[in-house]
């Protein structure tokens, strides 16, 4: 699933070796560090909404270079909940909307329906900044908040889930499990703008 190998020859992320893992793999465009880390934080929390144009173009460029051999049937976002206790705007969905605009030949199946293929029905605890155990707990709560309005859109499909950052992969794995178990998806992979550089020791 990843390329982060420690001296033992094993990936340092617990999810890679988890036999219950349901996401096939998680790809990352870059590392979540330095200026990119600061830029993603500004985009999500600091009003830098214009970065959606750059991130959307990056996503389309990544698809053009890496997804042609096994193209997904549907590309969705890690869903955002708006409203009391939720986010102020749909940062992940906005990147998909821009990516679809930049996909001038209409080659990639972005989820742009008024009712998304996967929705989040309530706010859930934020996982950013927590340890691995807290992230797994937040992922469990996220799965309980998901809903598929029309399973015909996910049944038998190879689905690619976009998110901005991957630290442990817990949330993306929870989403994959829900899409497979409740939506009948054939396979789920993830693509993120950036993943955290993993430590050289096994995470909790």
C-alpha positions in Angstrom: 0.0 0.0 0.0 2.9 2.4 0.6 6.6 2.8 0.1 7.6 3.6 3.6 9.8 0.7 4.7 11.8 0.6 8.0 14.9 -1.5 8.7 12.8 -4.6 9.6 11.5 -4.5 6.0 8.0 -3.8 7.2 5.9 -0.6 6.6 5.8 1.5 9.7 2.1 2.3 9.3 -0.1 -0.3 11.1 -2.7 -0.2 8.4 -0.5 -1.7 5.8 -0.3 -5.0 7.8 -3.8 -5.0 9.0 -5.6 -8.1 7.6 -9.0 -6.3 8.1 -7.9 -3.4 5.8 -10.4 -2.8 3.1 -8.8 0.0 1.1 -6.6 -1.5 -1.6 -4.0 1.3 -1.6 -3.5 5.0 -0.8 -1.5 7.1 -3.2 0.0 10.5 -2.4 1.1 13.3 -4.7 3.6 14.7 -2.1 4.7 14.7 1.5 2.7 16.7 4.1 5.6 18.9 5.2 7.2 22.3 4.7 5.4 24.8 2.5 2.8 22.4 1.2 1.7 21.6 4.8 1.4 25.3 5.5 -0.5 25.8 2.2 -3.0 23.0 2.8 -3.7 24.4 6.3 -4.2 27.9 4.8 -6.6 26.4 2.2 -8.7 24.5 4.7 -8.7 26.9 7.6 -7.2 30.3 6.6 -9.4 31.5 3.8 -7.0 30.5 1.0 -9.7 29.1 -1.2 -7.9 30.0 -4.4 -5.6 27.1 -3.9 -8.4 24.8 -5.0 -7.4 25.7 -8.6 -3.9 24.5 -8.0 -4.9 21.4 -6.1 -7.5 20.5 -8.7 -5.0 20.7 -11.5 -2.6 18.6 -9.5 -5.2 15.9 -9.1 -6.0 15.9 -12.9 -2.3 15.7 -13.7 -1.8 12.8 -11.3 -4.8 10.9 -12.9 -3.4 11.5 -16.4 0.0 10.1 -15.3 -1.0 7.3 -13.0 -4.5 6.1 -13.4 -4.8 5.3 -17.1 -3.9 1.6 -16.8 -6.8 0.9 -14.4 -9.1 4.0 -14.4 -11.6 4.3 -11.7 -15.3 4.1 -12.4 -16.1 6.9 -9.9 -14.0 9.6 -8.2 -15.5 10.9 -4.9 -14.4 13.1 -2.1 -14.1 12.3 1.6 -17.5 13.9 2.3 -17.8 17.1 4.3 -20.7 17.9 6.7 -21.9 21.5 6.7 -24.1 22.8 9.5 -24.0 22.9 13.3 -20.7 21.5 14.5 -19.5 20.8 11.0 -17.2 22.5 8.5 -17.8 26.0 7.1 -17.2 24.9 3.5 -16.6 21.7 1.4 -12.9 21.9 0.8 -12.4 18.4 -0.6 -15.5 18.6 -2.9 -14.3 22.0 -4.2 -11.0 20.4 -5.4 -13.0 17.8 -7.3 -15.2 20.5 -8.9 -12.1 22.3 -10.1 -10.5 19.1 -11.3 -13.6 18.4 -13.3 -13.4 21.8 -14.9 -9.7 21.3 -15.7 -10.4 17.9 -17.2 -11.2 19.6 -20.5 -11.8 16.3 -22.4 -14.1 14.9 -19.7 -12.0 11.8 -19.3 -12.4 11.3 -15.5 -15.6 10.3 -13.7 -15.7 12.9 -11.0 -18.8 12.8 -8.7 -20.5 16.0 -9.4 -24.1 15.0 -8.8 -26.3 17.4 -6.7 -26.6 14.5 -4.2 -23.2 13.0 -3.9 -22.6 9.2 -4.1 -21.5 9.3 -0.5 -22.6 11.8 2.2 -21.7 12.6 5.7 -24.8 12.9 7.9 -23.5 14.6 11.0 -20.3 16.2 12.4 -17.6 13.9 13.7 -14.5 14.4 15.8 -11.5 15.9 14.0 -8.7 13.5 13.6 -5.9 16.1 12.9 -3.4 16.3 15.7 -4.4 13.1 17.5 -2.4 10.0 18.0 -3.0 6.8 15.9 -5.5 5.4 18.5 -7.5 8.6 18.4 -7.5 8.6 14.6 -8.8 5.1 14.6 -11.6 6.1 17.0 -12.4 9.1 14.8 -12.5 6.9 11.7 -15.0 4.5 13.4 -17.2 7.4 14.2 -16.9 8.7 10.7 -18.1 5.4 9.3 -21.2 5.5 11.5 -22.0 9.0 10.0 -21.8 7.9 6.4 -24.7 7.3 4.1 -25.1 6.1 0.5 -28.2 7.7 -1.1 -28.3 5.4 -4.1 -26.3 2.1 -4.0 -26.7 1.7 -7.8 -24.0 4.4 -8.2 -21.5 2.4 -6.2 -22.4 -1.2 -6.8 -19.7 -3.1 -8.6 -17.6 0.1 -9.1 -13.9 0.7 -8.7 -14.0 3.9 -6.6 -11.2 6.4 -6.0 -11.6 8.6 -2.9 -9.9 11.9 -2.8 -8.8 13.6 0.4 -6.2 16.3 1.2 -4.0 14.6 3.8 -3.3 11.0 4.9 -1.6 10.4 8.3 -2.5 6.9 9.2 -5.1 6.1 6.5 -7.7 5.3 9.1 -10.4 7.6 7.7 -9.9 6.4 4.1 -10.0 2.8 5.2 -13.3 3.5 7.1 -14.8 5.0 3.9 -13.6 2.1 1.8 -15.1 -0.4 4.2 -18.5 1.4 4.1 -18.5 1.7 0.3 -17.7 -2.0 0.0 -20.0 -3.3 2.8 -22.9 -1.0 2.3 -22.5 0.2 -1.2 -21.3 -3.0 -2.9 -18.2 -1.3 -4.4 -15.8 -3.8 -6.0 -12.6 -2.0 -5.0 -11.7 1.3 -3.3 -8.4 3.2 -3.5 -7.4 6.6 -2.1 -5.5 9.6 -3.5 -4.3 12.4 -1.3 -2.5 15.7 -1.9 0.0 14.8 0.7 0.8 12.1 3.3 2.6 12.5 6.6 6.2 11.2 6.6 5.8 8.0 8.7 8.1 7.4 11.7 10.7 4.6 11.6 9.0 2.8 14.5 5.6 1.1 14.4 2.8 3.5 15.2 0.2 2.8 17.9 
